[in-house]
Every structure is written in C-alpha cells, then in structure tokens.
Amino acid sequence: MSEKSTPSEKNITAAIIIIGNEILSGRTQDANAAFIANRLSLRGITLHEIRVVRDDRAAIIATVNALRARYTYIFTTGGIGPTHDDITASCIAEAFGVPHVIDAGARARLVEYYAPSGTELNEARLRMATLPQGSALIDNPVSGAPGFKIGNVFVMAGIPKVMRAMFDHVETMIEGGAVVLSSTVACNMREGDIAHDLGDIQNDFLDIDIGSYPHTGGGGAVTGPSLSIVLRGTEEGRLTDATLRVADMIRKRGDEPRISGIKN
C-alpha cells in the first residue's frame, strides 16, 4: 500500500512496532503483537506489518515515520518506563518534530498514583510524564503512568498486563472497518496436490485471502485432516463463493471436503 488510509475509508490499516533490546536478544518473548492483532481483526482493521526495533534512536524514529505515513494506525509497545533506555517517547517527539515536555495531566496522574504509598515522584519517575507536546493520554489503570497518542501513533507499555489494560482505552480512540469473515475447508490432501488449482482460485478471488496450512502428527504421520484451507474476506457472498469453489476443487480430486461455517 503506497498511500496512507484515513479512518473514513472502508479499508483501515495498521502496523505494530515492538520496541526493546530484550525482545531481539531472546531474553523476553513478545506477547503483545498477537493480542493487538486479534483485537484489530475483531474491529475490521487490517494489520499489514509487525516490526521489532532495538532501543536505538535513529531506528525508532525512521520506523515510526515510515509506517505512520503508510497506514491508518500505528501501535507501539515498550520503552516508556523510567530508566535510561526508555527512549520511545523522546524518539516519537523527534519523529513528529515537537518538543518533549512534562505533560501536566500525566504528572497529575503519577502524583495521584504514588501519593498513597508516599513514593517520591523523583526525576526518574517523572520521565514517564515527559511526552511529545500535544499528546492525548492513554489510561493506565494498572500502574498509573499513562501511554499517549500523537497523530495516528498510539504508544503503550511493553509489560503485557499493562499494555492490555491500556488497549481497552485505545479501542475507544480508533475507528473500525469492515469486519473480516473467515471459513475453513479441511481435507485429507497435501499442498502439492492442489497448489496449482488453489492458485487459480486465488487469482479469481483477489479480494479473498486464501491460505493453506498442513497438519502432521508425531513422526510425520498424518492424523485427521492433513490440510486446512482458510479463506478470509469482508464480503460474505464472495467468501461463500470462494469457499464452495475450493470445496468443489477438492471433491473433484476424490476427497470429501469438510467446511467450517463463515465466522468472524
């Protein structure tokens, strides 16, 4: 996609940026991308890319600027804590060309969060209230420090529990698109047996995403359906036609397809 979509268009697109050295080192497994992808799918938002970026200023800025110009929404996770390597907020301020300043609303939230325990709002913790000027705050009911939105970029924490709580608020700030429906055709065939015909069907239904997924049991023994063909699209009629076409193709090859109904 060469041009950025707008929320008023039917095809609303997104990308996810996972920020953090710990992901790339293998010390931490990302649990955020799958969660966000699932929630976006339920809202009819098409996820096009997931990128993992080091805690590197130039890389973060370049990635944010490239993706925010291409897609309707960008969601980032990680790098908004109180330590020296939490540089996401300042990088995004630089990407947008705005000052990186203490946000009065974010500061007030931190004061309220830490006051009951008598915890000092020191310089390190105040970093979590230092945001790109003009940002809108994203609620954080778990640990107080808010995320933020600027332009079409939503910035959330990397800790999965916190990110998920933030995303509940993010969903009130985004517009959904056409809900994606899906169907599955299972059979006892192998990909190589149907690849050519399946490619022909895909060419006839360019608006339907068709993927094949083989299944094998232990030691390579096939158990149950050896192949599931998953079809996804926004128009129920077109999806039904493509599903029946796939089923007919399998039937002509001597196997009886098993169709799972259209669902979102």
N, C-alpha and C positions, 0 to 999 in steps of 0.2 A: 504494500500500500504506500503510495508516494505522497499522499496528502493527508493531513490530519482531519479526522471526522469531527463533527460537532454533535453535542448531545441531542439536537433536534432530529438528526438523521436516524434512520432505522438501524443502520449498521454501526453500533457503538463498539469501539475497540479499546484494548488496554494492553499494558505491559507491566511486568513486575521487576523491580530491581532489588536484589538481596545484597546488602552491604555488610562486609565483615571478613577480616582475615581468617577468623576461626572456621568459617564455612569452607573456604578454599584449602585450608590446611588439613581438613578432615577431622578436626577435633570435635566439631559440632555438626550434626546433621540438620539441615534445614527442614523445619516442619511448617513453615508459613506459606510457601508457594502453593502447595496443594490445597490448603484451606481457602486461600484467597481465590484460587482458580475455580473451586467448586462454588463458592458464593457468587462469583461473577457469572458463572454459567447459569445459575438459577435466576439471575437478573437479566439474562439475554445479552450479556456483554461478552464479546469475543476476545479472548486472550490470545495475543499473537506472539509475545516473546516473554521469556524469563531470563534475566541476566544476573550473574553473580559477580560482584565487583569488590576488589580489595579496598581497604581503608586508605585509599590513595586519592588525594585531592583532584588531580588532573583527570583521573579515570572516572571519578564520580560526576564531576561537572560535565565532561564530554558525554557520558552515558545519559544523564538526565536531559541535557539539551537535545541530543539526537532523538530520544524516544518521545519527549513531550511535544516535539514538532510533528511526530508521525501518528500518534494515537490520541484517542479521546481522553483517556485517563492513564496516569502513571501511579503505581503504588510502590513505595519503598519501605523496607523494613531494616532496622539495625542502625547503630551509630548515633543515637540521640541521648546517650547517657551522660554522666558527669565526668568521665575520665578523658585523658589527653587524646585518645584515639577515637573518641566520639566526635567526628568531624562532619557528619551529614548535614546538620543544619547550616553551618557556615558555608559548606560547599554549595548547597542549594541557593543560599542567598547570593553567592557569587554567580551561579548559573543564571539567575534572574536579574542580576545587576542591581540588587537592592542592598541597603545596609543590614548588617547582622546585629540586632539590638535586643536589649532586655524588653520583653513584652510584659506590659503591666498586668494583663489578665493572667498570663502564665505564672508570673511571680506571685500573684494573689492566690492562685491555686496551690502553689507549693507552700506558701505560708500557712494556709489552712490545713494542708495535709500534715505538715511537720509539727505544728503547734501543740497538739495533744501530747506528743511524746517528748516535747522540749528539745527536739533535734534542731541544731543550728542550721540556718539556711546560709551555709558558707559559700565561698567562691565557686567551689566545685559543683555544688548542687544548683547554684544559680545559673550554671551553664545550661541546665535543662529548661530555663526560661528565656534563653537567648536565641531568638528566632529571626528568620527573614522578615524585614519590616513589611507590614501589610498582611501577614498570615492570619488565617482563621484557625482557631484552636480545635483540636480533636480531643474529645473527652477521654480521660483515663481513669476509670473507676477502681482500678486495681492498685496503682502505685502513685497516683497524683500527677506526675509530670505529664503534661499533655503532648500529643502529637500535633501536627499542624498541616494545613493545606495552603498552598500558594499556586495560583494559576490552576492548571489541571493535574498538579502533583500532590499526592497525599503521602505524608511522612509518618511512619508508625514505628513503634519499638520493635526490637528483634526478639524479645522474650515471647514465646508463643502465647502464653496466658494473657499477657498484657496486650499483644497485638490483636488477639481475637476480641477482647473487650473494646478496644479502640475501633475495630471494624464495624461493630454494631452502630457506632455513631457515623462512621464513614458512609454506611449504606443510606443514611438519611440525606447525604450530601451529593449523591450521584443519581443519574437517571438511567433506567434500564432500557434495553432494546427488545427486539423480538425474541421471545423465548425459544431456545433451541430444543427441538424434539429429537428423540432417538428411537431406533428399532434395532433388533439383533436377529440375524439369521444364522443358526448353528447347523453344522453338517459334519459328516464323517469323511470329509475330503481334505486334501493337502493343498497348500497355497499354489504349488506349482501346477496342479491340475486345472485350476480355474483362473490363474493370473491374467491370461490374455483376454478371456471373456469379461472378467471383472473390470479390466481396464477399459474395455469398450463401453460397459455400462457407465463407468465414471465419466467418460467423455460425453455421454448423452445426458448426464445429470450433473453438470458442473456446479450447480447450486447446492448439491448434496455432498457432504463429506463422507467418503466411504473408506473404511479401514478394515484390514483383515488381521486376526490375532490367533495364531496357532496355539494349541494346548498339548502338552506332552506330560506323561506320568513319570514315575521313577524309572530310571534306567532307559528312558526313551520310549517306554511302552505307552501307547495311546490309550487313554481312559476317557470314555464318554465322547462328546463332540471333540473332534480334532481341530476344528476351525470355527471361530465366531467372526461373522462379518457384521460390523457395527456401522449403521448409517445415521447421520445427523443432519438436520436441516430445520429451517424455520417455517416452511410451508407444509402443512400436514398432507395435502393432496400429492404434492411432488414426492414427499418422503414415502408415502404409501406406494406410489407407482414404482419408485426405485426399489423398494423392498420386495415387491411382487416380482419385479424383473430379475432380481438376484435369486429369489426362491425358484423361479421358473428355470433359470440357467442351471441351478444345482439339480433340479428334478430331471432335466434333460440329460444330465450326466449320470443318471442312475441312482441318485441318493435322494432321500426324502428330507427336505429342509424342515427345521423347527424354528418357527418365527415367534419372537417375543414382541408383544404389542408396543405400539408407539407410546413413548413416555418422555417427560422432560427430566 
